[in-house]
Amino acid sequence: MLRVMVIANLFVLAAAVMRSRQVADLGGQFLVGAAFAEPVLIVSLTLLCAGRRALHSLTYPAAIAVVLALELALAWAWGLVFGEMFPDQAPASFARAGFFVLFVTGVLLVYFDLRARALSPAIAEARIQALQARIRPHFLFNSINAVLSLIRSNPKRAERALEDLADLFRVLMADNRALTPLAKEVEIARQYLAIEELRLGGRLQVTWRVEEMPADALVPALLLQPLVENAVYHGIEPIDTGGEISIEVGLAKGELLIRLTNPFRASGDRHAGNRMALANIRERLQLHFDVEAGMRSRISGDTYEVSIRLPYIMAPR
């Protein structure tokens, strides 16, 4: 939505430049153009967002026709209201104003169509990179060794660990391009940490703060598990005494927030691997949500923190 607003306002600015006879008139012309264009833009984006499921059921040409007709109808309706409210600033020709709206809408549709075509290979490539980054050989070997050590002493626990390991790798190898329920992501992360606790023992302490978590929220698949894996590999393993991983999930101002902290000890090779994994997650967030999602990481003393914000999308019931 933000990208649409920026591009549309750039066209309004270009139109203001062409209509201005001198530099002093530019600000006034832009304000008049924005006052006409912004309500049409906001209402149309709201309606398109509300009716996106209906649009998805249409063929591509039919959906384009619906969008263009909607924009033209809104421009005409708002033009009448605008003319009554500001008769001195009303467009000289509603036909010209309607053509401008259709032109901007057409440019936006072409832009997003080309962008979608350009990003389609990137989505597949990001999925491949994500799987390669997560299925680390050391994790597989260490997990199997941890299970083997329990077979004689605690066979029931070893059996549960093998079940967790099988579930985890089933998820890792699946097609993970679609959004998945947040509750499922949390369960996968818990299964992973349960396996790591077998080999790390008391060195690994985990605190979950998920009381206010919206379990029906949809998030990119394998969003949380790589974060906790990074926390174990880069935060717990390098420290002989281990440490605590804190995971917090909740809502704030209508957005979903995920915050994870772990101990930090500088290490060149490990830190480089951490940056690579975080860049992978950041790229997938951008592919799914564009500028509506973001991720930040920071070091505060001996603590490393990663925070993610993304839109709160409820799973259909």
C-alpha positions in Angstrom: 0.0 0.0 0.0 2.8 2.4 0.8 4.5 1.8 -2.5 1.2 2.6 -4.3 0.8 5.8 -2.3 4.4 6.9 -3.2 4.1 6.2 -6.9 0.7 7.8 -7.2 1.9 11.0 -5.4 4.9 11.1 -7.8 2.5 11.3 -10.7 0.5 14.1 -8.9 3.7 16.0 -8.4 4.6 15.5 -12.1 1.2 16.8 -13.1 1.6 19.8 -10.7 5.0 20.6 -12.4 3.4 20.6 -15.8 0.5 22.8 -14.7 2.7 25.4 -12.8 3.7 28.4 -14.7 6.3 29.4 -12.1 8.0 27.7 -9.2 5.9 29.6 -6.7 2.8 27.9 -8.0 4.1 24.4 -7.6 3.2 23.9 -4.0 -0.4 25.1 -4.5 -0.9 22.9 -7.6 0.5 19.9 -5.8 -1.9 20.4 -2.8 -4.9 20.7 -5.1 -3.9 17.6 -7.0 -3.3 15.7 -3.8 -6.6 16.8 -2.4 -8.3 15.4 -5.5 -6.3 12.2 -5.8 -5.7 11.1 -2.2 -9.4 10.3 -1.3 -9.8 8.4 -4.5 -6.6 6.5 -3.8 -7.4 5.7 -0.1 -11.0 4.6 -0.8 -10.0 2.4 -3.8 -7.2 0.7 -1.9 -9.6 0.0 1.0 -12.2 -1.5 -1.3 -9.7 -3.5 -3.3 -8.2 -4.9 -0.1 -11.7 -5.8 1.2 -12.6 -7.5 -2.0 -9.4 -9.2 -2.8 -10.9 -12.7 -2.5 -13.6 -11.8 -5.0 -10.9 -10.4 -7.4 -8.8 -13.6 -7.0 -11.8 -15.6 -8.3 -11.9 -13.6 -11.5 -9.8 -14.0 -14.6 -6.9 -11.6 -14.9 -8.5 -9.5 -17.7 -11.8 -9.3 -15.8 -10.0 -8.3 -12.6 -8.2 -5.5 -14.5 -11.5 -4.3 -15.9 -13.0 -4.2 -12.5 -10.1 -2.2 -11.0 -10.2 0.3 -13.9 -14.0 0.7 -13.6 -13.8 1.2 -9.9 -11.1 3.9 -10.2 -13.1 5.7 -12.9 -16.3 5.6 -10.9 -14.6 6.9 -7.7 -12.8 9.6 -9.6 -16.2 10.7 -11.2 -18.0 10.6 -7.8 -15.3 12.4 -5.9 -15.0 15.0 -8.7 -18.6 16.0 -8.3 -18.2 16.3 -4.5 -14.9 18.1 -4.9 -16.4 20.6 -7.4 -19.2 21.4 -4.9 -16.7 21.9 -2.0 -14.0 23.7 -3.9 -15.6 25.2 -7.1 -12.5 27.4 -7.8 -10.2 24.4 -7.6 -12.3 21.8 -9.4 -10.8 20.0 -12.4 -11.3 22.0 -15.6 -12.3 18.8 -17.4 -13.6 15.7 -15.6 -12.7 13.7 -18.7 -9.1 14.8 -18.3 -9.1 14.0 -14.6 -10.6 10.6 -15.3 -8.0 9.9 -18.0 -5.3 10.9 -15.5 -6.7 8.4 -12.9 -6.9 5.6 -15.5 -3.4 6.4 -16.7 -1.9 6.2 -13.2 -3.9 3.1 -12.4 -2.7 1.4 -15.6 1.0 2.3 -14.8 0.6 0.8 -11.3 -0.9 -2.4 -12.7 1.8 -2.8 -15.2 4.5 -2.1 -12.6 3.2 -4.6 -10.1 2.6 -7.2 -12.9 6.3 -6.8 -14.0 7.4 -6.9 -10.4 5.5 -10.1 -9.7 7.0 -11.7 -12.8 10.5 -10.6 -11.8 10.1 -11.9 -8.2 8.6 -15.3 -9.2 12.1 -16.9 -9.7 13.3 -15.2 -6.6 10.6 -16.9 -4.5 11.7 -20.3 -5.7 15.3 -19.4 -5.2 14.7 -18.1 -1.7 12.9 -21.3 -0.8 15.9 -23.4 -1.9 18.3 -21.2 0.0 16.1 -21.3 3.1 16.1 -25.1 3.1 19.8 -25.3 2.5 20.5 -22.8 5.3 18.3 -24.7 7.8 19.2 -28.3 7.3 22.7 -28.1 8.8 24.6 -31.4 8.9 25.8 -30.7 12.4 22.2 -30.5 13.6 21.3 -33.8 12.0 24.3 -35.7 13.3 24.2 -34.2 16.8 20.5 -34.9 17.1 20.9 -38.6 16.0 23.9 -39.0 18.4 21.8 -37.5 21.2 19.0 -40.0 20.5 21.4 -42.9 20.3 22.7 -42.1 23.7 19.2 -42.3 25.2 18.1 -45.6 23.5 19.4 -47.8 26.4 19.0 -45.5 29.3 15.7 -43.9 28.4 14.0 -45.6 25.4 10.7 -43.8 25.8 12.4 -40.4 25.7 14.5 -41.5 22.7 11.3 -42.5 20.9 9.7 -39.1 21.5 12.9 -37.4 20.3 12.9 -39.5 17.1 9.2 -38.5 16.5 10.1 -34.8 17.0 13.0 -35.2 14.6 10.9 -36.8 12.0 8.2 -34.2 12.3 10.8 -31.4 12.0 12.4 -32.7 8.9 9.0 -33.4 7.3 8.3 -29.7 7.7 11.7 -28.7 6.5 11.4 -30.7 3.3 7.9 -29.5 2.5 6.9 -26.8 0.1 7.0 -23.8 2.4 6.0 -20.9 0.1 2.5 -20.5 1.7 1.7 -18.8 4.9 1.2 -21.0 7.9 -0.5 -20.6 11.3 1.6 -19.1 14.0 0.7 -21.9 16.5 2.2 -24.4 14.1 5.4 -22.4 13.9 5.7 -22.2 17.7 5.1 -26.0 17.9 7.9 -26.6 15.4 10.3 -24.4 17.4 9.4 -26.2 20.6 10.1 -29.6 18.9 13.5 -28.3 17.7 14.5 -27.0 21.1 13.4 -30.3 22.7 15.9 -32.1 20.5 18.6 -29.6 21.2 18.0 -30.0 25.0 18.9 -33.7 24.7 22.5 -32.9 23.8 23.0 -29.6 25.6 21.2 -30.5 28.8 21.2 -27.8 31.5 23.3 -25.5 29.3 20.1 -24.6 27.3 17.4 -22.7 29.2 14.4 -21.5 27.3 11.7 -18.9 28.3 8.5 -18.6 26.3 6.3 -15.5 26.5 3.4 -16.4 24.3 0.4 -15.7 26.5 -0.8 -12.9 24.2 0.1 -14.7 21.0 -2.7 -14.7 18.3 -2.6 -18.4 17.5 -4.7 -17.8 14.3 -2.1 -15.4 12.8 -0.6 -16.4 9.5 3.2 -16.1 9.1 5.8 -17.3 6.5 6.6 -21.0 7.1 9.8 -21.7 9.0 10.1 -18.2 10.3 10.6 -19.0 14.0 12.6 -22.3 13.9 15.7 -20.7 12.1 15.7 -18.0 14.7 15.9 -20.4 17.6 18.5 -22.5 15.7 20.6 -19.4 15.3 20.2 -18.6 19.0 21.4 -22.1 19.9 24.3 -22.3 17.4 25.6 -18.7 17.8 24.5 -18.0 21.4 24.5 -21.1 23.5 27.0 -23.5 21.9 30.1 -21.1 22.1 29.6 -20.6 25.9 30.7 -23.4 28.2 28.1 -22.6 30.8 25.3 -22.1 28.2 22.6 -19.5 28.7 19.0 -18.6 28.2 17.0 -18.1 25.1 13.9 -15.8 25.5 11.1 -15.9 22.9 8.3 -13.4 23.0 5.3 -13.4 20.6 2.4 -10.9 20.8 0.5 -8.1 19.2 1.2 -4.4 19.3 -0.7 -1.7 17.5 -2.3 -4.2 15.2 1.0 -5.8 14.2 2.5 -9.1 15.0 5.7 -8.8 17.0 8.3 -11.6 17.5 11.3 -10.9 19.7 14.1 -13.3 20.5 17.1 -12.8 22.7 20.1 -15.0 23.4 23.6 -14.7 24.9 26.2 -13.1 22.6 29.9 -13.9 22.3 31.8 -12.5 19.2 33.0 -15.1 16.8 34.0 -14.4 13.2 32.8 -17.5 11.3 29.7 -18.0 13.4 28.7 -14.3 13.2 29.0 -14.4 9.4 26.7 -17.4 9.3 24.3 -15.6 11.5 24.1 -12.7 9.1 23.5 -15.0 6.2 20.6 -16.7 7.9 19.0 -13.4 9.0 19.4 -12.0 5.4 17.5 -15.1 4.2 14.6 -14.5 6.6 14.6 -10.8 5.8 14.3 -11.6 2.0 11.4 -13.9 2.6 9.6 -11.3 4.7 10.0 -8.8 1.9 8.8 -11.3 -0.7 5.6 -12.0 1.3 4.8 -8.6 2.8 7.0 -6.0 0.9 7.5 -2.9 3.1 4.8 -3.9 5.6 7.2 -6.3 7.5 10.6 -5.7 8.8 13.4 -7.3 10.9 16.0 -5.7 13.2 18.9 -7.1 15.1 21.1 -5.5 17.7 23.7 -6.3 20.2 23.3 -4.9 23.7 26.2 -5.8 25.9 26.4 -9.6 26.1 22.9 -10.0 24.7 21.8 -10.5 21.0 18.3 -9.5 20.1 16.2 -10.1 16.9 12.8 -8.5 16.5 10.4 -9.0 13.6 7.2 -7.1 12.9 4.7 -8.2 10.3 1.0 -7.7 9.4 -1.5 -9.5 11.5 -3.3 -11.8 9.0 -5.9 -14.0 10.5 -6.3 -17.6 9.2 -9.7 -18.2 7.4 -12.2 -20.1 9.5 
